[in-house]
Structure formats: structure tokens, C-alpha cells
Amino acid sequence: MSDALIATDKASVDVSGCFDMATGILDRRIFTDEEIYQEELKKIFGRAWNFVCHESQIPNPGDFMMNYIGEDEVIVVRDRQQSINVLLNSCPHRGNTVCRAELGNTKSFFCSYHGWNYDLDGRLIGMPGEDDFYRNNIDKKDWGLTPAAKVENYRGFYFATLDPEAPPLEEYLGWVGKVGIDFMLAEGDIEFLDGIHKNRLQCNWKLAVDNLYDWYHVKVSHGSAIKIGILDAAAMAPDNQMVILGEYGHGIGGPGISEEEQARYDARLASGEGEPQWYDRHAERRTSPETREMLGPVGTRSFGHPNIFPNLWVAQTNQVCLRIPRGPYETELWWFNFRRKGMSEDEQKFSAFMQNHMFGPAGVLEQDDGENWSHSTRGAKGTFSKTLPLNFSMGNKADQVSQDPSGQSCIETVVNEHAQRWTYQSWQDWMAAENWPELMANHSQPPTGEV
């Protein structure tokens, strides 16, 4: 390897001035710059805990599915000992893929180029001509498929990281990341529905991430959905927002109810009176002591959208969505669909309707969003337009973080951009750190006091 190549490989892109948390001003070149994008693949996706599957997707030995960590394709497979392995889909011989099916069941993985064969844990177990051609001069244990550095799960949601220095998954998630996943389980145990909805949009992955916190666009972008009754205008709740911010960029943003509203709801529920509020559809399923203990006093009152940094959205439609990067100008959206165990037939039909018609390739909302994201990305590509800053200042220095005795905290306010600012500040932290110890020592802490 030449010295020039080594130097290039070690060079870092300076993004220290891309975002100013104090003003909310963002340099839009982060959405189109190829060097920045390549650095993201290494410093963010290569280091983060990335969601790879739910346990119900691959329940039996030999079950597998494909996923991505950044642009690296990985095989997620359950082995004969019931462990879930995450393996880079690249044969060490010539780099060919050893799995080309999106999902299935197999006894091993076979390279179609030269016939190298790999067990479910990635070990090289066979190769043509080992005696005659290699003269028994190759150690197979050194040439297996490369595994993820760590694979762990939280409540059945499996994550993998390529960085051996990454902290344990639950430490990485913190209380905010864990509550975000707990939202999926607050109404009961879940199981995966076969078929991941996949579509590509001409946009940068970060625009698709920050939009999930954005309740400013709903009545404008999704006005037609409100007009025909797919969305309830009252449920958009611009004056009842709750923002929850966690370490490493995790966050929850969207509607919430105050402690007073929660107390009134509990009183109505206890008396058997009517429940006319927009949030009752969710709140009625958060009344059990077990659920409230799981979510905590703040999490119980939140009905917003969680994002597990960098790119996992937990939606209120019994779905999660990965925003998978496909270059600075393109993102692939993967929608994983679930149902609660024990749902009635009518509930199943309603859930399926929402999953098919709200988001994903046929979703009325994502059609609106995708067009906006693609035009925003296009607006960051122009020679002159890319030099112009973007404004994320809504609500800046106007609100306070409330600390609950439980240790949970939130910002209760109107529509705002607190979570977007937190996302880009955290993104900048990840990009500035050269390794996990540096990131753990220097990353921004969730704010307290004025925000």
C-alpha cells in the first residue's frame, strides 16, 4: 500500500463548522458533499449500533435475511445454537457475495464464483481443490466471513456494530432509545409480518431522519390527507408537543399530553365517562402498571416519533423504518411491519390499512414527504444554492427542559425544532470524534435548563 493511499485513508473531513447549535444555522453541503458522505459511512454507520432484524423474522435455525450497515450488505442468520449472527456478505477469496436471496432458510452459504462454502456462523467449512490446488496450505479458520464486532438485542430488536470499541447496546440506547423501542411493546407483544416495504427516494438520508420530528410541515404538506379524512387535523396537536432528547443523538418528537391532562384522563377512565380526546386511542392502552413502569412517567405521556440514531424510526403504526444511505443523493426506505399478538380481526385490518396507506411506497404521506426531501436535496446541489445556510432556529432559546424525579426529562411546548437541532449537533459530534473513546468523552449531553 502506498504512503499516499495510507494518508488518504486516515484523513478526516472537518465538519466542525457545519452546524451552530446556538443559532440553529446549518451548512447544507452536508447533504450533498461526497467526502462528508464517505466519512459518515465510517464514523457513523461503521461505529453505531445498527438495527438488523426483529427476533420473529428469523425464528428457526438456518433462517436468514439481508440488511445493510451503511452500504455494507450483511447476512443476518440464526445458527444451530439459536444465536443470531451478522456476517458481511463478501467472500474473502474474491469478494463475491455468498448470499443473493433477500430471505430464506439454508444450511450454509455458498460462493457461486469458486465454490467456497461457509457455515451459519461464518466459518469456512469447504473449498474445491483444498488438497490438490491449495496443497493443504491454507488455514480455513482465518478465511471465514467477517462477523460484526458485536451483536446484541433489546426486547427482541437485534442490533449490530462493526466497531469492537462500541459500548454495550443498552448503554448506547440509554433511557430515551429504550423508551422509543418500548413504544412498540406498550400495547402488547408483537410479531413481524412477512414482507418489508422498500422504495428509493432521491434525497439525503438525514433529511428523511429529521422530518420525522417535524410537525410544522404536516398541515401544509399533508393538507390533502387531512381534507379527505385520512389524518385528523386535531391529532396533529401543534400546541401539545413533547420533545425528549437522549445521548448520542436519540430523540422523540411529536404530540404529548401534560401531567394535568394525564390526570384528567385517568379520572375519566376510572369513572367510566367518555374519552373525547385525540390521544385516547393510545392512552387507553397505557393504563396498566406494567406499561407505565416500562415507559416511565414522561414516556407514558409521549405519543411522538422516536429515532434511534442514526436512522431507525419507530412509527406509531406498528412499524419501524430504516433510512438506508445509497449515496449523498439517494436513500432507500425499509418499512418493517408488525402486529400485536392477540389483535382482533378488525384491529388487524385497520393496522394493515394504516401500514399500507400511510407510509411506504404506496403511502399517501410519504409521497408528499419524498417529493419535499428530493427537492430539498436538489436545492443543496446547485453551485450557488449550496452556499446558502439553512435555518433550524424555531423555538431556540424559548423553552425549558423539565426534569422528572424519575430521571426522565422533556421539553413541553408548541411546534419546534429542538429535536432537529439535537440531531445535527449529535451528527457533528460523531463526525468530529476519531474513535469511540473520544466520542464517549466528548459527545454533547442532553440539554438542561433553557433550550
C-alpha positions in Angstrom: 0.0 0.0 0.0 1.4 3.4 -1.0 2.0 6.2 1.5 -0.4 8.4 -0.4 -3.2 5.8 0.0 -2.5 5.4 3.7 -2.6 9.2 4.2 -5.8 9.5 2.2 -7.4 6.6 4.2 -6.6 8.3 7.5 -7.6 11.8 6.5 -10.7 13.3 8.2 -13.2 15.7 6.8 -13.5 18.8 9.0 -17.2 19.4 9.7 -16.7 21.4 12.9 -18.4 24.5 11.4 -21.3 22.8 9.7 -23.8 23.3 12.4 -24.2 26.1 15.1 -26.3 24.8 17.9 -26.5 28.3 19.4 -28.2 29.7 16.3 -29.6 26.7 14.5 -27.8 27.5 11.3 -26.8 24.5 9.2 -24.4 24.3 6.3 -26.4 22.5 3.6 -23.3 20.9 2.0 -23.7 18.1 4.5 -26.5 16.8 2.3 -24.5 16.6 -1.0 -20.8 16.5 -0.3 -19.3 13.2 -1.3 -16.4 13.4 1.1 -18.7 14.1 4.0 -20.9 11.1 3.0 -17.9 8.7 2.8 -16.9 9.9 6.3 -20.5 9.2 7.6 -20.2 5.6 6.4 -17.1 5.1 8.5 -17.7 7.3 11.6 -21.5 7.0 12.0 -22.7 3.8 10.4 -19.4 1.9 10.9 -19.4 2.7 14.6 -23.1 2.9 15.6 -25.4 0.1 16.8 -27.5 -0.5 13.6 -30.9 -2.3 13.7 -30.7 -5.5 11.7 -33.8 -7.5 12.5 -36.5 -8.5 15.0 -36.2 -11.9 16.5 -39.6 -13.0 15.0 -38.2 -12.5 11.5 -35.8 -15.4 11.7 -37.2 -17.8 14.4 -35.6 -21.1 13.2 -32.0 -22.4 12.7 -30.9 -21.5 9.2 -33.4 -18.7 8.8 -31.7 -15.6 7.4 -32.4 -12.2 5.9 -30.3 -9.5 4.3 -29.8 -6.0 5.6 -27.3 -3.1 5.4 -24.9 -1.3 7.7 -24.3 1.8 5.8 -23.5 0.5 2.3 -22.1 -2.8 3.6 -24.5 -5.7 2.9 -24.8 -8.1 5.8 -26.4 -11.5 6.3 -28.5 -11.8 9.5 -28.8 -15.5 10.3 -29.9 -17.7 13.2 -27.4 -20.6 13.7 -27.9 -24.1 15.1 -27.3 -22.9 18.6 -30.1 -20.3 18.2 -27.6 -17.4 18.2 -28.1 -14.6 15.7 -25.0 -13.8 13.6 -24.4 -10.8 11.4 -21.9 -11.5 8.6 -20.5 -9.3 5.9 -21.9 -10.7 2.6 -18.5 -10.8 0.9 -16.4 -13.9 0.2 -12.8 -13.4 1.4 -11.5 -15.1 -1.8 -12.6 -12.6 -4.5 -15.2 -10.5 -2.7 -18.2 -12.1 -4.4 -21.5 -12.2 -2.5 -22.3 -15.6 -0.9 -26.0 -14.9 -0.5 -28.2 -13.3 -3.1 -31.7 -14.1 -1.7 -33.4 -11.4 0.5 -34.5 -14.0 3.0 -34.9 -17.8 3.4 -33.6 -20.8 5.1 -30.3 -22.5 4.4 -27.7 -25.0 5.8 -24.8 -23.0 4.6 -23.7 -20.1 2.4 -22.1 -21.0 -1.0 -20.0 -18.7 -3.2 -21.1 -19.1 -6.8 -17.7 -17.9 -8.1 -15.3 -20.7 -6.9 -17.4 -22.7 -4.5 -16.1 -21.7 -1.1 -18.7 -22.8 1.5 -19.5 -21.1 4.8 -21.3 -22.4 7.9 -24.1 -20.4 9.6 -21.6 -18.8 11.9 -19.4 -17.7 9.0 -16.7 -20.3 9.3 -15.1 -21.5 6.1 -16.0 -25.2 6.0 -15.2 -26.3 2.5 -13.4 -25.3 -0.7 -12.8 -27.1 -4.0 -9.3 -28.3 -4.5 -8.1 -27.8 -1.0 -5.8 -30.8 -1.3 -4.8 -30.7 -5.0 -4.8 -27.0 -5.7 -4.0 -25.3 -2.3 -1.8 -28.3 -1.3 -3.3 -28.1 2.1 -1.5 -24.8 2.6 -4.4 -22.6 3.8 -5.9 -22.3 7.3 -9.6 -22.2 6.9 -10.2 -20.6 10.3 -8.5 -17.5 9.0 -10.7 -17.1 5.9 -14.3 -17.2 7.2 -16.9 -14.5 6.5 -16.3 -11.3 8.6 -18.7 -11.1 11.5 -20.0 -7.9 13.1 -17.9 -6.9 16.1 -20.9 -7.2 18.4 -24.5 -8.3 18.1 -27.0 -7.6 20.9 -30.7 -7.3 21.3 -33.1 -5.2 23.3 -36.6 -6.8 23.8 -36.2 -8.8 20.6 -34.9 -6.0 18.4 -31.4 -7.0 17.3 -28.6 -4.5 16.6 -25.1 -4.9 15.3 -22.0 -2.8 15.3 -18.8 -3.1 13.2 -16.7 -1.4 15.9 -15.3 -3.5 18.8 -14.9 -0.4 21.0 -18.7 0.4 20.9 -20.3 0.4 24.4 -23.0 -2.2 25.2 -26.2 -1.8 23.3 -28.4 -0.8 26.3 -25.8 1.8 27.4 -25.8 3.2 23.8 -29.6 3.3 23.7 -29.9 5.0 27.1 -33.4 5.6 28.5 -34.6 7.5 25.5 -33.6 4.9 23.0 -35.1 2.1 25.1 -38.4 4.0 25.6 -38.5 4.6 21.9 -38.4 0.8 21.3 -40.7 0.2 24.2 -43.4 2.3 22.4 -43.7 -0.8 20.1 -44.4 -3.0 23.1 -46.5 -0.8 25.2 -49.7 -2.3 23.8 -48.6 -5.9 24.0 -46.1 -8.4 22.4 -45.6 -8.1 18.7 -44.7 -10.3 15.8 -43.3 -9.5 12.3 -45.5 -9.6 9.3 -43.7 -11.1 6.2 -42.6 -8.6 3.6 -40.5 -5.4 4.0 -41.8 -2.5 2.1 -38.8 -1.0 0.2 -38.6 2.1 -2.0 -35.9 4.6 -3.0 -36.1 8.4 -2.9 -33.7 10.9 -4.4 -32.8 12.5 -1.1 -30.1 12.5 1.5 -30.7 10.1 4.4 -30.5 12.9 7.0 -33.4 14.8 5.5 -35.6 11.7 5.9 -34.5 11.4 9.5 -35.0 14.9 10.7 -38.5 15.0 9.0 -39.9 12.5 11.5 -39.6 15.1 14.2 -41.2 17.8 12.0 -44.8 18.7 12.9 -44.5 22.1 11.2 -45.0 20.6 7.7 -48.0 18.4 8.4 -50.9 20.8 7.7 -49.1 22.2 4.7 -47.6 19.1 3.1 -50.3 16.7 4.1 -53.3 19.1 3.7 -54.9 16.7 1.2 -54.7 13.8 3.6 -56.4 15.9 6.2 -59.0 17.1 3.7 -60.1 13.6 2.8 -60.1 12.4 6.4 -57.1 10.1 6.4 -55.5 12.4 9.0 -57.4 14.0 11.9 -56.4 17.7 12.0 -56.9 17.7 15.8 -54.4 14.9 16.2 -51.6 17.0 14.7 -51.6 18.8 18.0 -49.3 21.7 17.2 -49.8 23.2 20.6 -49.2 20.0 22.5 -45.7 18.9 21.7 -43.2 16.9 23.8 -39.6 16.6 22.9 -37.3 14.0 24.5 -33.6 14.1 23.9 -31.1 11.4 24.6 -27.3 10.7 24.4 -25.7 10.0 21.0 -28.5 11.6 19.1 -31.5 9.6 20.1 -34.7 11.6 20.3 -38.5 11.5 20.4 -40.6 14.4 19.0 -44.3 15.0 18.4 -47.6 15.2 20.3 -47.7 14.6 24.1 -50.1 15.3 26.9 -49.4 17.2 30.1 -49.4 15.8 33.6 -52.7 17.6 34.2 -54.3 16.1 31.0 -53.0 12.7 32.1 -54.6 13.1 35.5 -57.9 14.1 33.9 -57.8 11.2 31.5 -57.1 8.8 34.4 -60.1 10.3 36.3 -62.4 9.9 33.3 -61.2 6.3 32.8 -61.8 5.5 36.5 -65.3 7.0 36.4 -66.3 5.3 33.1 -67.0 8.7 31.5 -66.5 9.4 27.8 -63.0 9.9 26.4 -63.2 12.6 23.7 -59.5 13.5 23.5 -57.4 12.7 20.4 -54.9 10.8 22.4 -57.3 8.3 23.9 -56.8 5.7 21.2 -53.2 5.3 22.5 -53.6 6.3 26.1 -56.3 3.7 26.9 -53.6 1.1 26.2 -51.1 2.7 28.6 -53.1 2.3 31.7 -51.6 -0.9 33.1 -49.0 -0.6 35.9 -46.6 -2.7 33.8 -46.8 -0.4 30.8 -46.4 2.7 32.9 -43.4 1.2 34.6 -41.9 0.3 31.2 -42.3 3.8 29.7 -41.9 5.8 32.9 -43.9 8.9 33.8 -42.6 11.0 30.9 -42.6 8.3 28.3 -46.2 7.4 29.2 -47.3 10.9 28.2 -45.4 11.0 24.9 -47.0 10.0 21.5 -44.3 11.3 19.3 -41.9 9.7 16.8 -38.7 8.1 18.2 -35.5 7.9 16.2 -32.8 5.6 17.3 -29.6 7.3 16.0 -28.6 7.2 13.3 -31.5 6.0 11.1 -34.2 3.9 12.8 -37.7 5.4 13.1 -40.2 3.7 15.4 -43.6 4.7 14.0 -47.0 4.8 15.8 -48.4 2.5 13.1 -46.8 -0.7 14.4 -43.9 -0.2 12.0 -40.2 0.7 12.1 -38.4 2.3 9.2 -34.7 2.2 8.3 -33.4 5.2 6.2 -30.6 3.4 4.4 -28.0 5.6 2.6 -27.4 5.0 -1.0 -25.0 7.9 -1.7 -25.4 11.5 -0.8 -28.4 11.9 -3.2 -30.3 8.8 -2.6 -32.0 6.9 0.3 -33.7 3.6 0.5 -36.6 3.3 3.0 -37.2 -0.1 4.5 -40.6 -0.5 6.4 -40.8 -3.4 8.8 -44.4 -4.2 9.6 -45.6 -5.7 12.9 -48.9 -6.6 14.6 -49.7 -7.0 18.2 -50.4 -10.6 19.3 -54.0 -11.1 20.2 -55.4 -8.3 17.9 -59.0 -8.8 16.8 -59.7 -9.2 13.1 -61.0 -5.6 12.9 -57.8 -4.3 14.6 -55.7 -6.3 12.2 -57.5 -4.9 9.2 -57.1 -1.3 10.5 -53.5 -1.8 11.3 -52.8 -3.3 7.8 -54.7 -0.4 6.2 -52.5 2.2 8.1 -49.3 0.4 7.2 -50.1 0.1 3.5 -51.6 3.6 3.0 -49.8 6.0 5.4 -46.1 5.3 4.7 -44.0 3.2 2.3 -44.2 3.0 -1.5 -48.0 3.5 -1.6 -48.3 5.7 1.4 -50.1 9.0 0.9 -47.9 10.8 3.5 -44.6 9.5 2.2 -45.5 10.6 -1.4 -45.7 14.1 -0.1 -42.6 13.8 2.1 -40.5 12.1 -0.5 -41.1 14.9 -3.0 -40.1 17.5 -0.5 -37.0 15.7 0.5 -35.9 15.2 -3.1 -36.3 18.9 -3.9 -34.5 19.9 -0.7 -31.6 17.6 -1.7 -31.7 19.1 -5.2 -31.6 22.6 -3.7 -28.3 21.7 -1.9 -26.6 20.7 -5.1 -26.5 24.0 -7.0 -23.3 25.8 -7.3 -24.7 28.9 -5.5 -27.6 27.5 -3.6 -25.4 25.0 -1.7 -23.5 28.0 -0.2 -26.7 29.3 1.4 -27.4 28.3 5.1 -30.5 26.5 6.3 -32.5 27.8 9.3 -33.3 25.4 12.2 -34.0 28.1 14.8 -37.7 27.5 15.6 -38.2 27.7 19.3 -34.5 28.3 20.0 -33.9 29.8 23.5 -37.6 29.9 24.1 -38.3 26.7 26.1 -37.2 24.9 29.2 -36.3 21.3 29.9 -38.5 19.8 32.6 -36.8 17.2 34.9 -39.0 14.5 36.4 -37.9 13.0 39.7 -37.7 9.6 37.9 -34.7 10.9 35.9 -36.6 11.3 32.7 -36.8 14.7 31.1 -38.7 16.5 28.3 -39.5 19.8 26.7 -43.2 20.6 26.6 -44.1 23.3 24.2 -45.6 24.1 20.8 -44.2 23.0 17.3 -40.5 23.5 17.4 -37.1 22.3 16.0 -35.4 21.2 19.2 -35.1 17.6 18.1 -33.7 18.6 14.7 -31.1 20.8 16.3 -30.2 17.9 18.6 -29.8 15.5 15.7 -27.4 17.8 13.8 -25.4 18.6 16.9 -25.0 14.9 17.6 -24.2 14.2 14.0 -21.4 16.8 14.3 -20.1 15.1 17.5 -20.0 11.7 15.7 -18.2 13.2 12.7 -15.6 15.0 14.9 -14.6 12.0 17.0 -11.9 9.7 15.7 -12.9 6.7 17.8 -15.5 5.5 20.4 -13.4 6.6 23.4 -13.2 10.1 22.0 -16.9 10.1 21.2 -17.9 8.9 24.7 -15.7 11.5 26.3 -16.7 14.5 24.2 -20.3 14.0 22.9 -22.9 16.5 23.8 -25.0 15.8 26.8 -28.8 16.2 26.6 -29.6 19.8 27.5 -30.9 21.1 30.8 -32.5 24.4 31.6 -33.2 26.8 28.7 -33.1 25.3 25.2 
